[in-house]
Amino acid sequence: MQAFDRFRGMDASFWAFVKYVSENLGYTERGEGLVKKYPISAIKALCKESGVNASEDVIVNAAQYSKMRADLLNRFAESMLMDAEMASEEFRNWERLHRANHYFCKLPLNKQKGAMKQVAFFTAIINIVAEQTIREITGNSRSLGFDDDPRSLAYIWDDDRKIIGASSRRFDGAYPSIESPKLVWEIKEYYYATTFGSRVADGVYETQLDGFEFNELYERTGKKVYHVLFIDAYRTWWVQGKSYLCRLVDAMNSGVVDEVIVGREVLTRWPELLRLIIEK
């Protein structure tokens, strides 16, 4: 998923208004299992009832944004999300490619126990697609070409090798390296989660923190680190977490995260994005 061109450059007050409207009018249509869109009349009624002063333009833009957000999630994101069985089946196809081509990337295990302890299917697919794409673009099959398991904070250097920025958290991957990366990503796959717990919610807020740091770095130094969030698990994100999907779309459009790649979208957008970053 990518930001809507129409809403690029909207100021922080607009996104605060969107949050206010969303929280008060609700994120989902009851009984329909869909993300809600807000008509202008509903937003005006809320403002009148709450004593909130908002211009006609702000109200119209918020209504249009809510429609675009709902359409993106209802018509696209839901169909992209996989469950554990679907992700496992997709992973098996990529695992054969990994073996046949002697790929270097890791296929890590998840943090579950017992029968649920499996390969982290989504993470493994992300890694294999990244290695395949980088090999195709660079022609290098002698090394991995990216960092599939950063065990460090991201540090950004200037041309004189001075540290000009650092992340507060570690990421799940970086290109070409976690040192002065052009691209970093984090992965939230929750196939075996039974409830929408604080760990999932915290992941959304952590992504926003990362984005604020990278935005500050860019404004201060002109150094751009492209920041991507991968998410998957139909039950967690769609059945239980539509409000957080809305918040992720808001974060993306307000510039806090550059892209959110959802489930099967990894097969199409991820190699395309890597090519754009590598060939810049």
C-alpha positions as CSV (number, residue, x, y, z in Angstrom):
1,M,0.0,0.0,0.0
2,Q,1.2,3.5,-0.9
3,A,0.2,6.9,0.2
4,F,-2.5,8.8,-1.7
5,D,-1.1,11.6,-3.8
6,R,-4.0,13.9,-3.0
7,F,-3.1,14.0,0.7
8,R,0.7,14.5,0.5
9,G,1.8,17.5,2.4
10,M,-1.3,17.8,4.6
11,D,-0.3,19.4,7.9
12,A,-0.3,17.7,11.3
13,S,-3.6,19.4,12.3
14,F,-5.4,17.7,9.5
15,W,-4.2,14.3,10.6
16,A,-5.2,15.1,14.2
17,F,-8.7,15.9,12.9
18,V,-8.8,12.6,11.0
19,K,-7.9,10.8,14.3
20,Y,-10.6,12.7,16.2
21,V,-13.2,11.9,13.6
22,S,-12.2,8.2,13.3
23,E,-12.2,7.7,17.1
24,N,-15.5,9.3,17.6
25,L,-17.4,7.9,14.6
26,G,-15.8,4.5,14.8
27,Y,-13.5,2.6,12.4
28,T,-15.9,-0.2,11.3
29,E,-19.4,-0.7,10.0
30,R,-21.2,-2.8,12.6
31,G,-22.4,-6.1,11.3
32,E,-20.8,-5.7,7.9
33,G,-17.2,-6.4,8.6
34,L,-16.0,-3.4,6.6
35,V,-14.0,-0.3,7.3
36,K,-16.2,2.7,7.7
37,K,-16.2,5.9,5.5
38,Y,-17.7,9.1,6.9
39,P,-20.1,11.3,5.0
40,I,-19.7,15.0,5.2
41,S,-23.0,15.3,7.1
42,A,-21.8,12.9,9.8
43,I,-18.5,14.8,10.3
44,K,-20.4,18.1,10.5
45,A,-22.8,16.7,13.0
46,L,-19.9,15.5,15.2
47,C,-18.2,18.9,15.1
48,K,-21.4,20.6,16.0
49,E,-22.2,18.2,18.9
50,S,-18.6,18.4,20.2
51,G,-18.0,22.1,19.7
52,V,-15.1,21.5,17.3
53,N,-14.3,24.3,14.9
54,A,-13.3,22.9,11.4
55,S,-13.4,24.6,8.1
56,E,-15.5,23.3,5.2
57,D,-12.3,22.3,3.3
58,V,-11.0,20.3,6.2
59,I,-14.3,18.5,6.6
60,V,-14.6,17.7,2.9
61,N,-11.0,16.5,2.8
62,A,-11.5,14.3,5.8
63,A,-14.6,12.7,4.3
64,Q,-12.8,12.1,1.0
65,Y,-9.8,10.6,2.8
66,S,-12.0,8.3,4.8
67,K,-13.6,7.0,1.6
68,M,-10.2,6.4,0.0
69,R,-8.9,4.7,3.2
70,A,-11.9,2.4,3.4
71,D,-11.7,1.5,-0.3
72,L,-8.0,0.7,0.0
73,L,-8.6,-1.6,3.0
74,N,-11.9,-3.1,2.0
75,R,-11.1,-3.7,-1.7
76,F,-7.4,-4.4,-1.5
77,A,-5.8,-5.1,1.8
78,E,-8.3,-7.7,2.9
79,S,-7.7,-9.8,-0.2
80,M,-4.0,-9.6,0.3
81,L,-3.9,-10.9,3.8
82,M,-3.0,-14.6,4.3
83,D,-3.5,-17.1,7.2
84,A,-0.9,-19.6,8.4
85,E,-2.0,-22.3,5.9
86,M,-1.9,-20.0,2.9
87,A,1.4,-18.5,4.0
88,S,2.9,-22.0,4.5
89,E,1.8,-23.0,1.0
90,E,3.3,-19.9,-0.6
91,F,6.5,-20.4,1.4
92,R,7.0,-24.0,0.1
93,N,7.2,-22.6,-3.4
94,W,9.9,-20.1,-2.4
95,E,11.8,-22.6,-0.3
96,R,12.4,-24.8,-3.4
97,L,13.8,-21.8,-5.1
98,H,16.0,-21.1,-2.1
99,R,17.4,-24.6,-2.2
100,A,17.8,-24.9,-5.9
101,N,19.8,-21.6,-6.2
102,H,21.8,-22.0,-3.0
103,Y,20.5,-18.7,-1.5
104,F,22.2,-17.3,1.5
105,C,19.3,-15.6,3.3
106,K,18.0,-17.0,6.6
107,L,14.7,-18.8,7.0
108,P,14.1,-18.0,10.7
109,L,11.7,-19.8,13.0
110,N,8.8,-18.0,14.7
111,K,8.7,-17.6,18.5
112,Q,5.9,-20.1,19.0
113,K,6.0,-23.4,20.9
114,G,4.9,-27.0,20.1
115,A,3.1,-27.6,16.9
116,M,3.0,-23.9,16.1
117,K,6.8,-23.6,16.1
118,Q,7.4,-23.2,12.3
119,V,9.4,-21.2,9.9
120,A,8.3,-17.6,10.1
121,F,6.7,-18.0,6.7
122,F,6.2,-14.3,5.8
123,T,9.7,-13.3,6.9
124,A,11.2,-16.1,4.9
125,I,9.3,-15.1,1.8
126,I,10.4,-11.5,2.2
127,N,14.0,-12.6,2.5
128,I,14.0,-14.9,-0.5
129,V,12.2,-12.4,-2.7
130,A,14.8,-9.8,-1.7
131,E,17.7,-12.0,-2.5
132,Q,16.3,-13.1,-5.8
133,T,15.6,-9.5,-6.8
134,I,19.0,-8.2,-5.8
135,R,20.7,-11.0,-7.7
136,E,18.7,-10.2,-10.8
137,I,19.5,-6.5,-10.6
138,T,23.2,-6.7,-9.6
139,G,24.3,-10.0,-11.0
140,N,25.9,-10.8,-7.7
141,S,25.3,-14.4,-6.5
142,R,28.4,-14.7,-4.3
143,S,27.0,-12.8,-1.3
144,L,23.6,-12.0,0.2
145,G,23.5,-8.3,-0.8
146,F,21.4,-7.1,2.1
147,D,21.1,-7.5,5.9
148,D,18.5,-10.2,6.7
149,D,19.2,-10.2,10.4
150,P,20.5,-6.8,11.7
151,R,21.8,-7.2,15.3
152,S,22.4,-3.5,15.6
153,L,20.6,-0.2,15.6
154,A,20.7,1.6,12.3
155,Y,23.5,4.2,12.1
156,I,23.6,6.8,9.4
157,W,26.9,8.3,8.4
158,D,27.8,11.4,6.3
159,D,30.4,11.4,3.5
160,D,33.2,12.1,6.1
161,R,32.2,9.0,8.1
162,K,30.6,11.0,10.9
163,I,27.6,9.6,12.6
164,I,24.6,11.9,11.9
165,G,21.8,9.7,13.1
166,A,20.8,6.5,14.8
167,S,17.6,4.6,15.3
168,S,16.2,3.7,18.7
169,R,15.2,0.2,17.7
170,R,16.6,-2.7,15.6
171,F,14.9,-3.6,12.4
172,D,14.2,-6.9,10.7
173,G,16.1,-6.1,7.5
174,A,18.1,-3.4,5.8
175,Y,19.5,-2.7,2.3
176,P,22.4,-2.7,1.6
177,S,23.4,-2.8,5.3
178,I,22.2,-1.6,8.6
179,E,25.0,1.0,8.5
180,S,23.8,3.9,6.4
181,P,20.9,2.0,5.0
182,K,18.9,3.2,2.0
183,L,16.0,1.0,3.1
184,V,14.9,-0.6,6.4
185,W,12.0,-2.8,7.1
186,E,10.1,-4.4,10.0
187,I,7.8,-7.4,9.9
188,K,4.6,-8.0,11.8
189,E,3.3,-11.5,11.1
190,Y,0.9,-12.8,13.7
191,Y,-0.5,-16.1,12.2
192,Y,-1.0,-17.8,15.6
193,A,-2.2,-14.9,17.7
194,T,-5.6,-15.6,19.2
195,T,-6.3,-12.1,20.6
196,F,-5.4,-8.6,19.5
197,G,-3.0,-8.0,22.3
198,S,-0.8,-5.2,23.4
199,R,2.2,-6.6,21.5
200,V,0.4,-6.0,18.2
201,A,-0.7,-2.5,19.2
202,D,2.8,-1.7,20.5
203,G,4.1,-2.7,17.1
204,V,2.0,0.0,15.4
205,Y,3.2,2.7,17.8
206,E,6.9,1.6,17.4
207,T,6.6,2.0,13.7
208,Q,5.4,5.5,14.2
209,L,8.4,6.2,16.5
210,D,10.8,5.0,13.9
211,G,9.2,7.2,11.3
212,F,9.5,10.3,13.4
213,E,13.2,9.6,13.8
214,F,13.8,9.1,10.1
215,N,11.8,12.2,9.3
216,E,13.8,14.3,11.7
217,L,17.0,12.9,10.2
218,Y,15.8,13.8,6.7
219,E,14.8,17.3,7.7
220,R,18.1,17.9,9.5
221,T,20.5,16.3,7.0
222,G,18.7,15.5,3.7
223,K,19.5,11.8,4.2
224,K,16.6,9.7,3.2
225,V,16.1,6.2,4.8
226,Y,13.1,4.5,3.1
227,H,11.0,2.9,5.9
228,V,8.7,-0.1,5.1
229,L,6.4,-2.1,7.3
230,F,5.3,-5.6,6.3
231,I,2.2,-7.0,7.9
232,D,0.3,-10.3,7.6
233,A,-2.3,-12.6,9.3
234,Y,-5.9,-12.3,8.2
235,R,-7.4,-12.9,11.7
236,T,-5.2,-10.5,13.5
237,W,-5.2,-7.6,11.2
238,W,-8.6,-7.9,9.5
239,V,-11.0,-9.7,11.8
240,Q,-9.6,-8.1,15.0
241,G,-7.5,-5.2,14.0
242,K,-9.2,-3.0,11.4
243,S,-8.8,0.1,13.6
244,Y,-5.1,-0.5,13.6
245,L,-5.1,-1.0,9.8
246,C,-6.7,2.4,9.6
247,R,-4.0,3.9,11.8
248,L,-1.3,2.4,9.6
249,V,-2.9,4.0,6.5
250,D,-3.0,7.3,8.4
251,A,0.7,6.9,9.4
252,M,1.6,6.1,5.8
253,N,-0.3,9.1,4.4
254,S,1.1,11.5,7.0
255,G,4.6,10.4,6.1
256,V,5.5,8.4,9.3
257,V,6.1,5.2,7.3
258,D,6.8,5.2,3.6
259,E,4.9,2.0,2.6
260,V,2.9,-0.8,4.3
261,I,3.2,-4.0,2.3
262,V,0.3,-6.4,3.1
263,G,0.5,-10.2,2.8
264,R,0.6,-11.4,-0.9
265,E,1.5,-7.8,-2.0
266,V,5.1,-8.9,-1.1
267,L,5.2,-10.9,-4.3
268,T,4.6,-7.9,-6.5
269,R,5.4,-4.6,-4.8
270,W,8.4,-5.8,-2.8
271,P,10.6,-6.6,-5.9
272,E,9.4,-3.5,-7.6
273,L,10.3,-1.3,-4.6
274,L,13.7,-2.9,-4.3
275,R,14.4,-2.2,-7.9
276,L,13.4,1.4,-7.5
277,I,15.8,1.8,-4.4
278,I,18.7,-0.1,-6.0
279,E,18.6,1.7,-9.3
280,K,18.3,5.3,-7.8
